[in-house]
Amino acid sequence: MTELTNDLVQTRKVGFVAVVTMSEPARDNPFSFAMRAALLSTFQRLMDDDDEVRAIVLTGAGGQFCAGGDLAEMTSAPPILELRESVTVATRLVRAIVAGAKPVIAAVEGNCFGAGVSLVAACDIAVGARNSAYECSFLKEGLLPDIGVLWTLPQKIGAGKAREMMLLPRPIDGTEAARIGLLATATEPGAALDEAIAQAARLAELPPVTLMLMKGAFVNGMNDQTTTMRHEIDLLPLVRTTYDHRESVAAFLEKRKPQLRGE
């Protein structure tokens, strides 16, 4: 296990899994300008430059996931170009999570408000404690829902439920979040991170090239039937030429674990 640390984001590796931790626990890990920049840098490095990482877990320190946007930064309005840059950084982070080559699993304990919900909705899979709390609190603060949530949340829970969460914000617990599809798994309190790492380890054992292409298809090929079928025509022949596909088939037939190379 190796660890990389900066002021706001800590990264450690468990096998082929990178655990990314938002780490400002004294303030419940707010999605500040500095936090979003640190997360973007971290995800870009893990997605693009670290071949040892095949899956990523995103979590928060101190028993909390994310308190949402940093209200201390909202007591006054910076110049509009500065605000525009901060929004751009957030959208680039969402794009890195949603369209990056490696699957991302959220592990949620405690509160997950506003921007926290946006981050969870952007992840491929989310695991949360039954007593964790989720709220799309943007409207309460006079804000538009952002950080990609206007697209990602309906993808996860359906348009009607997403509108309800954003227009009539109220806290829901992990059990309800799992029922509506925001979470894939609801765990006992304190167990979300271990379960997320276990699920990420399972993903890390799958062919990386196929996972990358599948994530691209999720983003670009699930909105209408024609585009989806076009992705199948374009991508399946490519997958059939990979070493990992041939090795996976051989391993299945020979009843052994495949030796994947990401090729």
N, C-alpha and C positions, 0 to 999 in steps of 0.2 A: 504494500500500500504506500503510495506517495501522496504528498500534500503540497498544494500551491496556495498561497494566501495573498490577498491585498487587503486594504482597509475595510472593504464592504462585502467582498465575495470570497469565500473559501472554496477550494476545490481539492478533493481527495479521490484517489482511484482505488476501486475494489475490483481486482481483476480487470476485465475489459469495460467496466462501468465507471463513469466519472460522476461523483456526487458533488453538485454545485449548491452551496449554501449561502443564501442571503444573510448577512451577518451584521445587523445593527439591533441586537436583541433589546437593548434598553428602550428602543422606540418601536418595538414590534416590526422591525424590518420594513420601513416605509419605502415606497417606490420613488425615491428622490431623483433629482437630476443626476447626481453622482452614482446612485445605485444602478440606474438604467444604463449609464455609460459603462460601468464595471461589468454588468451582466452581458452587454453586447460584446465587449472585448473577450470575455470568457467564452461565450458560445461560439464566436467566430473562430477562436483558437481551437476549441475542442472539435468543432464541426469540420474545419478545413485543414488543420495542421497537425493533429494528433492521431496518428494511425493506430495507436494502442487503444483508443477509445472506440467502442462500438455501440454504446448506449449511454444515455445521460439521465440522471435523476436531479430534479430541482426541488429544493426544500428551503425552509427558513430556520434560523437559530432561535434558541430560547423557548421552544415550545409554541412558537407562533409562525405562521407562514408569511403573511404580508398584511400590514395595516392599511394598504392602499396608498394613494398619492400623499406626498409630504405636505400636510396642511401648513406647516411653518413656511413653506416656499410660496404659499398662495395668499399671504397677507398683503402682498403688493404685486403688481404686474411688471415683470422685466420688459425690456424692449421686445417688440413683436418678433423681430428676427431671432432673438435669443429663444423665445418661446417656440418659434417654428423649428428651430434646431433641436430642441428637447423632444418635440413630438416626432421629428424625423428619426432621432435615435431610438425612440420607443418602437416605431413601426419597423425599423431595421431589425430590432431585437425579435419582434414577433415573427418577422419573415425568416430569421435564422432558426427559430424554434420550429415553425410550421413547415418550412420548405427545406430545412437543412437535411443533410444526408443521413443523419443518425436519429433513431427514435428517442423521444424525451418523455419521461414519466414524472409527474408532479407527486410529491409526498407532502400531505397537508396535516398539520396539527394546529389547534388553536384557531385564531381568527384569519379569515381570508376575505378581505373587503376590497371593493373597487378594483384597483389595478391588480390585486391578488387574484380576483376572479378572472380577469383578462389573461393573466399568465397561465392559470390552470386550464382555461378553455383553449389556449394555444397549444398546450402539450398534447401529445398523441394519446396518452393514457393518464388518468389521475387516480391516486389512492389517497384516502383521507380517513381520519379517525371519526368514529360515529358522533363524537361530541364536538367536532370542529364546526366552525360557523362561516357561512358564505353570504355575502350581500353585495349586490350591484348598487353601490351607494352613490354613484355619480350624480344623479339628479338631486339628491339631498344637498349636495355641495354646489349646485348650480352649474354642473359640468355636463358636457356630452360624454357618453360612454366612449372610451378610446382604447388604445393599445390593442387594436384589432378586434375587440370584443363584439362589435356590430356584425362581424362576419363569423368569427369563431364560435360564439355562443349559440347562434341558431344552428350551426353545423352539429353541435354536440347535443342540444336538447330540443331542437325544433323551434321554428319561428315564433309560434304562439307563446310557448313557455319563456323564451328569451325576452319577448316584449314585456311579458308580465314581470319578470325579474328586474328589467330596466325601468319600467314605468311605475311600478308599485314596489319599490325596494323594501325588503324586509329580510331579516336574517333567517336562513334555513340551516339545519344541522346536517351532518354528514350522512345520516340515514336517508333524509329526503334528497340530498344532493345525488346520492347513488340511485335512488328511485327514478329521478328525472333524467339521469344519464350524464350529469356533470362529472361524477365519479364513476370509475369502473368497479372499484372495490371500496367498501367501508370496513374499517378495522377497529379493533379495540383501541382505546386511547393509548398513545405511546408506541404503537406498532406500525404506523404508516410508513416510516422510513425503511424499516427492515423489509416490509412487504414490497415496497417500490423497488428496492435494490434486488430482491429476489426476482421480481418480474423483469427488471432490466437485464439481469444476468441471463434469463431465458431468451430474451431478444438478442443478446450479444452472441448467442450460440447459433443464430440463424445467418444465412448468407448476406453479408453486408451490401453487396452490389444490388441484390434483389430488394433489400430493405430500402435502399436509397431510391430506386426506381418506383417502389410502391409509395413512398412518401411524396414523390413528385406527382404521381397519379392521384393521390388524395387531394392535392392542392389544385391540380389543373384538369382533372378528368372526371370529377364526380358531380358536376353541375347539370349535365344533360347527357342523354344517351349517346348522341352522335360523337361527342368529344370522348366519352368513356370508351366506346368501341374503337375509336381511332388510336387511343393510347394502347389498347390491347394489341392492335395490329402492329404498332410501332415498337412496343417494348417486349412483347413475348419472344419474338425471334432473337432479340438481343440477349435476353436472359438465357435462352437455350444454348448460347455459345459460351457461357461462362464456365470456368473451372469448377466453381462452387456448386453449380447445378449438377454437373456430372458427378462430382464427389458426393453430393447429398443423395443422389439416386443410388450410387454404388454402396454407400454406407447403409442405406435403408435395406437394400437387397441382401447385404452381408451381415445385417444385424449388429452394426458397430456405430460408434460415434463419428461423425464426419470431421475431417481435418480441413477446415476452411482457410482460405488464403486471401479472401477479398478480391478475387480475380474472376 
